[in-house]
Amino acid sequence: MAENEADIHASEMVRGKGHSFDEGERYSFFKAIMERDAATFGFHFDKARSRSDRPVFSKAVAGDWSL
């Protein structure tokens, strides 16, 4: 029932794909969307700060400082 409810409220990009219920797929989807959209604001995938299940996107501010 929860999966049916999620599909009803999901966007076209994820409807029927199960991203909400599979943690690995959810993070892969998040990373793909962030790589596509966050670059507009100067953010990039930060491999050094990321973990396999926790992608980090950062933006250099000054010197060693980043967001």
Secondary structure in CASP SS format (residue, H / E / C, confidence):
PFRMAT SS
TARGET T0000
AUTHOR 0000-0000-0000
METHOD secondary structure of the structure
MODEL  1
M C 1.00
A H 1.00
E H 1.00
N H 1.00
E H 1.00
A H 1.00
D H 1.00
I H 1.00
H H 1.00
A C 1.00
S C 1.00
E C 1.00
M C 1.00
V C 1.00
R C 1.00
G C 1.00
K C 1.00
G C 1.00
H C 1.00
S C 1.00
F C 1.00
D C 1.00
E H 1.00
G H 1.00
E H 1.00
R H 1.00
Y H 1.00
S H 1.00
F H 1.00
F H 1.00
K H 1.00
A H 1.00
I H 1.00
M H 1.00
E H 1.00
R H 1.00
D H 1.00
A H 1.00
A H 1.00
T H 1.00
F H 1.00
G C 1.00
F C 1.00
H E 1.00
F E 1.00
D C 1.00
K C 1.00
A C 1.00
R C 1.00
S C 1.00
R E 1.00
S C 1.00
D C 1.00
R E 1.00
P C 1.00
V C 1.00
F E 1.00
S E 1.00
K C 1.00
A E 1.00
V E 1.00
A E 1.00
G C 1.00
D C 1.00
W E 1.00
S E 1.00
L C 1.00
END
